[in-house]
Amino acid sequence: MELRPGDEVRTPSLRWEKVATATRAGRHVRVVTDGTGPDYPWLWVCGHRLTVRRRMTAVPPAVAA
């Protein structure tokens, strides 16, 4: 799964925060959220479970059923 800016993740401190940036570094993903800021990123090990709520994009009314 790829984290995108705007996605909400359940952080290691069990809070929901929005992803600001997520960059891959070997087997880890360095995650900066709106709650921690760039001075306090956390690392997520690739392949480990991470609870994510996707940011939804608007769907044009003509496409919605």
Stockholm file with secondary structure:
# STOCKHOLM 1.0

chainA/1-65         MELRPGDEVRTPSLRWEKVATATRAGRHVRVVTDGTGPDYPWLWVCGHRLTVRRRMTAVPPAVAA
#=GR chainA/1-65 SS CCCCTTCEEECTTSCEEEEEEEEEETTEEEEEETTTCTTSCEEEETTSCCCEECCCCCCCTTTCC
#=GC SS_cons        CCCCTTCEEECTTSCEEEEEEEEEETTEEEEEETTTCTTSCEEEETTSCCCEECCCCCCCTTTCC
//
